[in-house]
Structures are given as structure tokens and as C-alpha cells.
Amino acid sequence: IRKLNWLQPEFVISIGDLIGGYSTDTEKVTREGDELDGLVSQLEMPYFYVAGNHDLNNPRMGKIWEERRGRRYYHFLYQGVLFLVGNTD
């Protein structure tokens, strides 16, 4: 986080597998998500979430993702460049 803030990129985009995952325990998955959000909140630039198989490997985790983060795929424009964020899981 410190290095990213020092480098000052325009934005940060994840590559998935943001939590340990592989659990149907709602409390565990929520706790891991809270820890991640605490780290991301320290960034001084926008952060774009991308889901990986650790984040969406069962229906319960998929529901938690959608409640916390919204859609599993989306797009955004940056300086005329279209970024497509997908979920291959």
C-alpha cells in the first residue's frame, strides 16, 4: 500500500484471488473481505476489484461478492481507453 501510494498510479486494478476463500462460512468470508477493504481504504487512488476463483468458488461466496462489490464483470473508461473487467470462473 505504501509503495502504491508513493508511486501514485492513476488507479489500481486487482488480478483476483483477493481473499483466501474456498469457504462457505459467511463469517470467515466476511472477515477476510473486511481485512481487504481495510487495506484498500488506505490507497490514495481508485481501486478496481476483479474476482478470482478464491473469491467466487461456491454459490455462497458469489452471493457475498455481489452484496459487497456488485457485478462480477463491468467496464470503465480511462482517458479514452475501455477497460473490460471479466470473471472467467
N, C-alpha and C positions, 0 to 999 in steps of 0.2 A: 504494500500500500504506500509506504513512504517513497519507494523508488518510482512508482507510477505518478505520485503527486509531484515528485521532483522533476520527472521527465515532461510532465504536462501534455500528454497526448490530447487530441481533440475529444476522444471518447475511448472507452474500453469495451471490448466485446469478449464474452467468455467462449470457451470451446466445449462447454458441457461438463458433466460429472462434477457438479458443484458441491455435492454432499456425499457422504459415504453410501447412503441409500440402501437399497436391497432390503427393505423392511416394510412390514405392514403395520408397524407400531406408530400410530399417529403422533404420540408424544415425542418419540425419538426423531421422527422426520421433521416435526415442527421445531424441535430444539436445534437440529442441525441447520435448518433454514434460518432460524433466528441468529445463530452464530454467523452464518454467511452474511445476512443483512447487516449485522453489526460491523463487519469488515467493509462491506461495500459502502456503507454510510460515511466512511472516512475518506472516500475518494472525492477529489475536487473537480471531477469531470463526469459526464454521463456514463452510465454503465448499462450495457445491453445483455440481458440474460439469454443463454441458449441452453436448452435441456439436453442432457445426455442420458445414456442408459442407466446410470446410477440415480438419476433424478426421476425417471419415469418407468421403472421396470415392473410395475404392477398397477392395477386399477386404482388402488387407494392412493398411491403416490401421484398418479396422474390427476386425481381429484384435488389433492393438496396443491399441486403445481398450479392448476387452473384457478384455484381460490386465491393463491398468493400472487401469481405472476401473470395470470391471464392466458392468452392463447399460446399454444406450443410452437406456433410459427407466425411470423409477421415480417413487415418490411419497414425500412426507413430510408429517407433521402439525406445525404450529406454532401454539400457542395455539388449538387447535380449528379451524384453517383447513387444509384439504387442498391441498397443492401438487402438481401433476402436472407432471413433467418429461418432455418428449417429444422425439422425434427425427423431424423432418419430411423428412429426406433419404432 
